[in-house]
C-alpha cells in the first residue's frame, strides 16, 4: 500500500493505493494490476488498455467524483496526470519528473491549468510510489519478465532449492 505524504502535499485529501493478488509478495512497489485506489472515502474507478501500442493508448483512465483523469507515461521517469475539461471546469495537467540516484532522488512537480484541485495533486503525488512500468510497452515487457523470474525464484526458495 502507498499513500502520499510531505510538507507540500495537501493533507485534506488522503489517497491510498493498494494492490491485491499473488504478485504482491514479490514486488517492491504496488503495481497497477488488480489494484484499488481510494481518495478520501471514495473509490476511484480505474481502467487501461494493456494491449495498446502507444503511451497515450496505454494510459490509466480514472474516474473520481464525476471527474475523468488520465495518467500517461512520458518516459520511464516522468508521467502526466490530466483532469479532463468539462462544462464547469477547464481541467488541469500535472507533470511529475523523477531525477537523481540513491539518497539524492528528487521529484519535480509542474502544474498547469486555471484551477488545480487538492485531489489532483494527491493523485499525482501518489503515483510516485506506484510501479508505472506497465504504462509503456518496454516497461510492460520488463515487468512481465521480472514477475515470472521472481515467482520462479520464490517457488524454488520455498522448496529449499538453491537459486543459482
C-alpha positions in Angstrom: 0.0 0.0 0.0 1.2 3.5 -0.7 0.0 7.0 0.2 1.4 10.5 -0.4 3.0 12.4 2.4 5.2 15.5 2.7 5.1 19.2 3.7 3.7 20.4 0.3 1.1 17.6 -0.2 -2.5 18.6 0.7 -3.5 16.8 3.9 -7.2 17.5 3.4 -7.3 14.7 0.8 -5.9 11.3 1.7 -5.2 8.9 -1.1 -4.3 5.3 -0.8 -3.3 2.7 -3.5 -3.4 -1.0 -2.7 -2.5 -4.0 -4.8 -4.1 -7.4 -4.4 -3.1 -10.8 -5.7 -0.3 -13.3 -5.7 2.3 -11.0 -7.1 2.1 -8.6 -4.1 4.6 -10.7 -2.1 7.3 -10.5 -4.7 7.1 -6.9 -5.9 8.8 -3.9 -4.2 6.2 -1.3 -5.2 2.5 -1.6 -5.7 1.6 -2.2 -9.4 -1.4 -1.2 -11.4 -2.5 -4.8 -11.8 -5.6 -5.7 -9.7 -5.3 -2.5 -7.6 -7.7 -0.5 -5.6 -7.4 3.3 -5.4 -9.2 5.4 -2.8 -9.2 9.2 -2.4 -10.7 10.1 1.0 -13.7 7.8 1.4 -14.4 7.5 -2.3 -13.4 4.7 -4.6 -11.7 5.6 -7.9 -12.6 3.6 -10.9 -9.6 2.6 -13.0 -9.2 1.1 -16.4 -6.5 0.8 -19.1 -5.9 -0.9 -22.4 -2.9 -3.1 -21.8 -2.6 -4.1 -25.4 -2.4 -0.6 -26.8 0.8 0.2 -28.7 1.3 3.8 -27.7 1.8 5.6 -24.4 -1.4 7.5 -25.0 -3.4 4.3 -25.6 -1.8 2.6 -22.6 -2.8 5.4 -20.3 -4.6 4.7 -17.0 -8.1 6.1 -17.1 -9.6 7.1 -13.7 -13.0 8.5 -12.6 -13.4 10.2 -9.2 -16.5 12.2 -8.2 -17.5 12.7 -11.8 -14.1 14.0 -12.9 -12.2 12.0 -15.6 -8.5 11.6 -15.1 -5.8 10.2 -17.4 -2.3 9.1 -16.2 0.0 8.9 -19.2 3.7 7.9 -19.2 6.0 10.4 -20.8 9.0 8.1 -20.3 10.4 5.9 -17.7 11.0 8.7 -15.1 8.2 11.1 -16.0 4.4 11.0 -16.2 1.4 13.3 -16.7 -1.9 13.3 -14.8 -4.6 15.3 -16.6 -8.1 16.1 -15.4 -10.3 16.2 -18.5 -12.2 19.5 -19.0 -15.9 19.6 -18.7 -18.7 22.2 -18.9 -17.9 23.7 -15.4 -14.1 23.3 -15.3 -11.3 23.9 -17.7 -9.3 20.9 -16.4 -5.7 20.7 -15.3 -2.4 18.9 -16.1 0.2 17.9 -13.5 3.6 16.7 -14.8 5.9 14.7 -12.5 9.6 14.1 -13.2 11.9 12.0 -11.1 15.6 12.6 -11.1 18.7 11.6 -9.1 20.0 8.4 -7.7 20.1 7.0 -4.2 19.5 9.5 -1.4 19.6 12.4 -3.9 16.3 11.4 -5.6 14.1 14.4 -6.4 10.6 14.8 -7.8 9.7 17.9 -9.8 6.0 18.8 -9.9 4.7 21.2 -12.6 1.0 22.1 -12.6 -0.9 23.8 -15.4 -4.4 24.9 -15.5 -6.5 27.7 -14.1 -7.8 25.5 -11.2 -5.8 22.7 -9.8 -7.7 20.8 -7.1 -6.1 19.2 -4.0 -7.3 15.8 -5.2 -5.4 16.4 -8.5 -2.1 16.9 -6.5 -2.8 14.0 -4.2 -3.4 11.6 -7.1 -0.3 12.9 -9.0 2.0 12.5 -5.9 0.5 9.1 -5.1 1.7 7.6 -8.3 5.3 8.4 -7.4 5.1 5.4 -5.1 3.5 3.1 -7.7 5.2 1.0 -10.3 4.1 2.7 -13.6 6.2 0.4 -15.8 3.1 -1.1 -17.4 2.2 2.3 -18.9 4.9 1.8 -21.5 5.4 -1.2 -23.9 9.1 -1.7 -22.9 8.2 -1.4 -19.2 5.4 -3.9 -19.5 7.7 -6.5 -21.1 10.3 -5.8 -18.5 7.8 -6.1 -15.6 6.4 -9.3 -17.1 9.8 -11.0 -17.2 10.6 -9.7 -13.7 7.4 -11.2 -12.3 8.0 -14.5 -14.0 11.5 -14.8 -12.7 10.6 -13.6 -9.2 7.8 -16.2 -9.0 10.3 -18.9 -10.1 12.8 -17.8 -7.5 10.2 -17.7 -4.8 8.9 -21.2 -5.7 12.4 -22.6 -5.7 13.3 -20.9 -2.4 10.1 -22.2 -0.8 11.0 -25.8 -1.7 14.6 -25.4 -0.3 16.2 -25.5 -3.8 19.1 -23.0 -4.0 18.7 -20.4 -6.8 22.0 -20.1 -8.6 
